[in-house]
Amino acid sequence: MKIVFFSFCILQSYFSFCQSTTSFNAPVDTVVYAKQLDDSISLQIITPSIIQYSSGVSYPVIFLFDKQNEINYQYNLETIDYLTSLSAMPPCIIVGVAFENSTRNKWTTPNISGGKADDLISFLFEDISLLLKTKFPVANFTTLIGHSRTAIFSSYAQSKTYPLVNAVVASSTANFDFGDENTKKQFEFFLNEIEKSRSQYFLTFSSGTNFQLDYHEASVDSFANYLNDLQIPSKLTIMHVKEPVDHFVIPGLTVNRALANIFASYRKAAIYSLEVIQGQQQNDSVPWRQYLSFYEEQSAYYGFKIVPDLLFYNSIASSYANDYDGVFKDKSSVLALEVL
């Protein structure tokens, strides 16, 4: 009995550790009735820890599907937390969405094909989006992350509501997977329309290999070949990921690099600021206007306001204080204190 109790304590500690994050508050679980679906959906709302300490800042939203798949879901949360903690992506508001086996196919199939995907889109981007905006400072930048059926849904939702969905991470599937003509026409409409938008769009799709029992390989390859024959709009960034793994492993090799790619420009402002220090002279003051201009450029690119974060201030102050090239000498501490 003692051994069993000890083992339980270890497992409890392990799962408690897994459920903690560095850059986010504790999750809030809720069940919401969706009149469009005539059913209830289990949601989890996770906000960045900095949200209660900052003002005038808005936060992008990530809809992270398949909350019921605890292993992949937790891994994706840790991935987002890791990238956020390193300032490789902005703090986001995360909405975890569970899909039951009994409704998964129905909710991810377009209405025109006999499903309720359009009803789910209405629920998420009308009801839930409105709910988030009443409670939190929400930015006009939304990312959908799905796997298999929910990845198909994510791609369809982006092309169906393109002003509302900026980025999609579709693991082990591609848009109009298995040759669906209706979603293909919708995607082509999306391609024709997005050049009119001021926003940037991102689409990452992936597969394992048939040899490793990911039977989406052929359809994903077909979509990749289809894209190769097109002139992709300048506002759309596409990434195709393929690894020799199975259907259930590929999400773990897709989400991390997809998010790093989507938010690659987010980190540029801090990098450019550090490069400015290398060109400064001893008697120069802190070039705030130049630093902030970098963040304004990235804000214009993504379509929401981006501001310097704690890593920026600590990195800039550290560069002045350490004075690696011996430029600032006695003034190095003064500059560092001004930044801090």
C-alpha positions as CSV (number, residue, x, y, z in Angstrom):
1,M,0.0,0.0,0.0
2,K,2.9,2.4,0.8
3,I,4.5,1.7,-2.6
4,V,1.2,2.4,-4.4
5,F,0.7,5.6,-2.4
6,F,4.3,6.7,-3.1
7,S,3.8,6.0,-6.8
8,F,0.6,8.0,-6.9
9,C,2.4,11.0,-5.3
10,I,5.1,10.8,-7.9
11,L,2.5,10.7,-10.7
12,Q,0.5,13.5,-9.1
13,S,3.7,15.7,-8.9
14,Y,4.5,14.8,-12.5
15,F,1.2,15.8,-13.9
16,S,1.1,19.0,-11.7
17,F,4.4,20.0,-13.2
18,C,3.2,19.2,-16.7
19,Q,0.2,21.4,-16.3
20,S,2.2,24.5,-15.1
21,T,3.4,27.1,-17.5
22,T,5.9,30.0,-17.2
23,S,4.2,32.7,-19.2
24,F,0.5,32.0,-18.6
25,N,-2.1,32.0,-15.9
26,A,-3.9,28.9,-14.7
27,P,-6.4,27.6,-17.2
28,V,-10.1,28.3,-16.7
29,D,-12.4,25.4,-17.9
30,T,-15.9,26.1,-19.0
31,V,-18.7,24.4,-20.9
32,V,-20.6,26.6,-23.4
33,Y,-23.9,25.8,-25.2
34,A,-23.6,26.5,-28.9
35,K,-27.1,27.1,-30.3
36,Q,-25.8,26.8,-33.8
37,L,-24.8,23.2,-33.1
38,D,-27.5,22.5,-30.5
39,D,-24.9,21.1,-28.3
40,S,-22.4,22.0,-25.6
41,I,-18.7,22.4,-26.1
42,S,-15.9,22.1,-23.5
43,L,-13.5,25.1,-23.6
44,Q,-10.4,26.1,-21.7
45,I,-9.4,29.7,-21.6
46,I,-5.7,30.5,-20.9
47,T,-4.5,34.1,-20.6
48,P,-0.9,35.4,-20.5
49,S,0.4,36.1,-17.0
50,I,1.4,39.6,-18.1
51,I,-2.2,40.6,-19.0
52,Q,-2.9,41.9,-15.5
53,Y,0.2,44.1,-15.4
54,S,0.0,45.8,-18.8
55,S,-2.4,48.4,-20.3
56,G,-2.9,49.5,-23.9
57,V,-1.7,46.1,-25.2
58,S,-3.9,43.6,-27.1
59,Y,-3.3,39.9,-27.4
60,P,-3.7,37.6,-30.4
61,V,-5.9,34.6,-30.0
62,I,-5.0,30.9,-30.6
63,F,-7.8,28.4,-31.0
64,L,-6.1,25.1,-30.0
65,F,-8.3,22.3,-31.0
66,D,-8.5,18.7,-29.7
67,K,-8.3,19.5,-26.0
68,Q,-9.6,16.0,-25.4
69,N,-6.2,14.6,-26.7
70,E,-4.4,15.4,-23.5
71,I,-0.9,14.4,-24.7
72,N,-0.8,16.5,-27.8
73,Y,-2.8,19.3,-26.2
74,Q,-0.4,19.6,-23.3
75,Y,2.6,19.4,-25.6
76,N,1.2,22.2,-27.7
77,L,0.6,24.3,-24.6
78,E,4.2,23.8,-23.5
79,T,5.4,24.7,-27.0
80,I,3.5,27.9,-27.0
81,D,4.8,28.7,-23.4
82,Y,8.4,27.9,-24.5
83,L,8.3,30.2,-27.5
84,T,6.5,33.0,-25.5
85,S,9.0,32.8,-22.6
86,L,11.8,33.3,-25.1
87,S,10.0,36.2,-26.9
88,A,9.9,34.1,-30.1
89,M,6.1,34.9,-30.3
90,P,3.9,37.4,-28.6
91,P,1.8,36.5,-25.5
92,C,-1.5,35.1,-26.7
93,I,-4.9,34.3,-25.3
94,I,-5.4,30.5,-25.8
95,V,-8.8,28.9,-26.3
96,G,-8.7,25.1,-26.0
97,V,-11.6,23.4,-27.8
98,A,-12.6,19.7,-27.1
99,F,-14.1,17.5,-29.8
100,E,-16.0,14.4,-28.8
101,N,-15.7,11.3,-31.1
102,S,-19.4,11.4,-31.7
103,T,-19.3,14.9,-33.2
104,R,-15.8,15.2,-34.5
105,N,-16.5,14.3,-38.1
106,K,-19.8,16.2,-38.2
107,W,-18.4,19.4,-36.8
108,T,-15.4,19.4,-39.2
109,T,-17.3,18.7,-42.4
110,P,-18.7,21.8,-44.3
111,N,-22.5,22.2,-44.2
112,I,-22.7,21.9,-48.0
113,S,-21.3,18.4,-47.6
114,G,-23.7,17.4,-44.8
115,G,-21.7,18.5,-41.8
116,K,-21.8,21.4,-39.4
117,A,-18.4,23.1,-39.9
118,D,-20.0,26.4,-40.9
119,D,-22.1,26.3,-37.8
120,L,-19.0,25.7,-35.7
121,I,-17.3,28.6,-37.5
122,S,-20.3,30.8,-36.6
123,F,-20.1,29.8,-32.9
124,L,-16.3,30.4,-32.6
125,F,-16.0,33.6,-34.5
126,E,-19.3,35.2,-33.4
127,D,-20.2,33.9,-29.9
128,I,-16.8,33.0,-28.5
129,S,-14.9,35.9,-30.2
130,L,-17.5,38.4,-28.8
131,L,-17.2,36.8,-25.3
132,L,-13.4,37.1,-25.4
133,K,-13.6,40.8,-26.5
134,T,-15.9,41.6,-23.6
135,K,-13.4,40.2,-21.1
136,F,-9.9,40.7,-22.6
137,P,-8.0,43.1,-24.8
138,V,-8.1,41.0,-28.0
139,A,-5.9,41.8,-31.0
140,N,-7.1,41.3,-34.6
141,F,-4.9,38.3,-35.2
142,T,-6.2,34.7,-34.8
143,T,-4.4,31.4,-35.2
144,L,-6.0,28.0,-35.5
145,I,-4.1,24.8,-34.6
146,G,-5.6,21.4,-35.5
147,H,-4.7,17.8,-36.2
148,S,-6.3,15.5,-38.7
149,R,-10.0,16.3,-38.9
150,T,-9.6,19.6,-36.9
151,A,-6.8,20.5,-39.2
152,I,-9.1,20.1,-42.2
153,F,-11.6,22.3,-40.4
154,S,-8.9,24.9,-39.6
155,S,-7.9,25.2,-43.3
156,Y,-11.5,25.4,-44.3
157,A,-12.3,28.1,-41.7
158,Q,-9.4,30.2,-42.8
159,S,-10.6,30.2,-46.5
160,K,-14.2,30.7,-45.4
161,T,-13.6,33.6,-43.0
162,Y,-10.2,34.9,-44.3
163,P,-10.5,38.3,-42.7
164,L,-10.8,36.6,-39.3
165,V,-8.2,33.8,-39.4
166,N,-4.6,34.9,-40.0
167,A,-2.7,31.7,-39.4
168,V,-3.4,28.0,-39.6
169,V,-1.3,25.1,-38.4
170,A,-2.8,21.9,-40.0
171,S,-1.0,18.8,-38.8
172,S,-1.3,15.6,-40.8
173,T,-3.6,17.0,-43.4
174,A,-3.9,19.7,-46.1
175,N,-6.6,22.0,-47.4
176,F,-9.4,20.1,-49.3
177,D,-7.8,16.9,-48.1
178,F,-8.7,13.9,-50.3
179,G,-9.9,16.1,-53.1
180,D,-13.0,17.8,-51.8
181,E,-14.1,20.1,-54.6
182,N,-16.2,22.4,-52.5
183,T,-13.4,23.3,-50.1
184,K,-11.0,23.6,-53.2
185,K,-13.3,26.3,-54.7
186,Q,-13.4,28.0,-51.3
187,F,-9.6,28.0,-51.0
188,E,-9.3,29.4,-54.5
189,F,-11.7,32.2,-53.6
190,F,-9.5,32.9,-50.5
191,L,-6.4,33.1,-52.7
192,N,-8.0,35.6,-55.0
193,E,-9.3,37.8,-52.2
194,I,-6.5,38.1,-49.7
195,E,-4.4,40.6,-51.7
196,K,-7.1,43.1,-51.0
197,S,-6.6,42.7,-47.3
198,R,-4.1,44.6,-45.1
199,S,-3.4,41.5,-43.0
200,Q,-0.7,38.8,-43.4
201,Y,-1.7,35.2,-43.7
202,F,0.1,31.9,-42.9
203,L,-0.7,28.3,-43.7
204,T,1.3,25.4,-42.5
205,F,0.3,21.9,-43.4
206,S,2.1,18.6,-42.8
207,S,2.1,14.9,-43.0
208,G,4.1,11.8,-41.9
209,T,4.6,9.1,-44.4
210,N,2.5,6.2,-45.6
211,F,5.3,3.8,-44.6
212,Q,4.9,5.1,-41.0
213,L,1.1,4.7,-41.2
214,D,0.1,8.3,-41.9
215,Y,-2.3,7.8,-44.8
216,H,-2.6,11.5,-45.5
217,E,0.8,11.6,-47.2
218,A,-0.5,11.3,-50.7
219,S,-3.2,13.9,-50.4
220,V,-0.8,16.3,-48.6
221,D,1.7,15.8,-51.4
222,S,-1.0,16.4,-53.9
223,F,-1.9,19.7,-52.3
224,A,1.8,20.7,-52.2
225,N,2.1,20.0,-55.9
226,Y,-1.0,22.0,-56.6
227,L,0.5,25.0,-54.8
228,N,3.7,24.7,-56.7
229,D,1.8,25.3,-59.9
230,L,0.2,28.5,-58.5
231,Q,1.4,32.1,-58.1
232,I,1.0,32.4,-54.3
233,P,-0.2,35.8,-53.2
234,S,2.5,37.9,-51.5
235,K,0.4,38.2,-48.3
236,L,0.3,34.4,-47.8
237,T,3.3,32.5,-46.3
238,I,3.1,28.7,-46.8
239,M,5.1,26.0,-45.1
240,H,5.0,22.3,-45.9
241,V,6.3,19.9,-43.3
242,K,7.0,16.3,-44.0
243,E,8.7,13.9,-41.6
244,P,9.2,10.1,-41.5
245,V,6.8,9.6,-38.6
246,D,3.2,8.4,-38.1
247,H,-0.1,10.2,-38.0
248,F,0.0,10.8,-34.2
249,V,3.6,12.0,-33.9
250,I,3.6,14.6,-36.7
251,P,1.8,17.3,-34.7
252,G,4.7,17.5,-32.3
253,L,7.1,18.2,-35.3
254,T,4.8,20.7,-36.9
255,V,3.4,23.2,-34.3
256,N,6.7,24.4,-33.0
257,R,8.3,25.2,-36.3
258,A,5.0,26.6,-37.6
259,L,4.6,29.1,-34.8
260,A,8.3,30.1,-35.0
261,N,7.8,30.8,-38.7
262,I,4.6,32.7,-38.2
263,F,6.1,35.0,-35.6
264,A,9.6,35.1,-37.0
265,S,9.3,38.9,-37.7
266,Y,8.0,39.4,-34.1
267,R,11.5,38.8,-32.8
268,K,13.2,41.1,-35.4
269,A,12.4,44.3,-33.5
270,A,14.5,43.2,-30.5
271,I,17.3,41.9,-32.8
272,Y,17.4,45.2,-34.7
273,S,17.6,47.1,-31.4
274,L,20.6,45.1,-30.3
275,E,22.3,45.8,-33.6
276,V,21.8,49.6,-33.1
277,I,23.9,49.4,-29.9
278,Q,26.8,48.1,-31.9
279,G,26.8,51.3,-34.0
280,Q,26.4,53.7,-31.1
281,Q,29.1,56.1,-29.9
282,Q,30.3,56.9,-26.3
283,N,28.3,60.1,-25.9
284,D,25.1,58.8,-27.5
285,S,21.9,58.6,-25.5
286,V,19.4,55.8,-25.5
287,P,17.9,55.9,-29.0
288,W,14.3,55.3,-27.9
289,R,12.8,56.6,-31.1
290,Q,14.8,54.2,-33.2
291,Y,13.9,51.2,-31.0
292,L,10.2,52.0,-31.0
293,S,10.2,52.4,-34.8
294,F,11.3,48.8,-35.1
295,Y,8.2,47.7,-33.1
296,E,6.0,50.0,-35.1
297,E,7.2,48.3,-38.3
298,Q,6.3,44.9,-36.9
299,S,3.0,46.2,-35.6
300,A,2.1,47.3,-39.2
301,Y,3.2,43.9,-40.5
302,Y,1.0,41.8,-38.2
303,G,-1.8,44.2,-37.9
304,F,-1.8,44.6,-34.1
305,K,0.2,46.7,-31.7
306,I,3.5,45.1,-30.7
307,V,5.4,46.7,-27.8
308,P,8.9,46.0,-26.2
309,D,8.7,43.2,-23.7
310,L,10.8,42.4,-20.6
311,L,13.3,40.5,-22.6
312,F,13.9,43.6,-24.7
313,Y,14.5,45.8,-21.7
314,N,16.7,43.3,-20.0
315,S,18.7,42.6,-23.1
316,I,19.3,46.2,-24.0
317,A,20.2,47.1,-20.4
318,S,22.6,44.2,-20.2
319,S,24.3,45.2,-23.4
320,Y,24.9,48.7,-22.1
321,A,25.9,47.5,-18.6
322,N,28.4,44.9,-19.9
323,D,29.7,47.3,-22.7
324,Y,31.1,44.4,-24.6
325,D,33.1,46.5,-27.1
326,G,34.2,49.1,-24.5
327,V,32.4,51.9,-26.2
328,F,30.4,53.5,-23.4
329,K,32.9,53.2,-20.6
330,D,31.8,55.2,-17.5
331,K,28.5,56.0,-19.2
332,S,27.5,52.3,-19.5
333,S,25.8,52.1,-16.1
334,V,23.9,55.3,-16.7
335,L,22.4,54.0,-20.0
336,A,21.6,50.7,-18.5
337,L,19.8,52.3,-15.6
338,E,17.8,54.5,-17.9
339,V,16.5,51.4,-19.8
340,L,15.7,49.6,-16.6
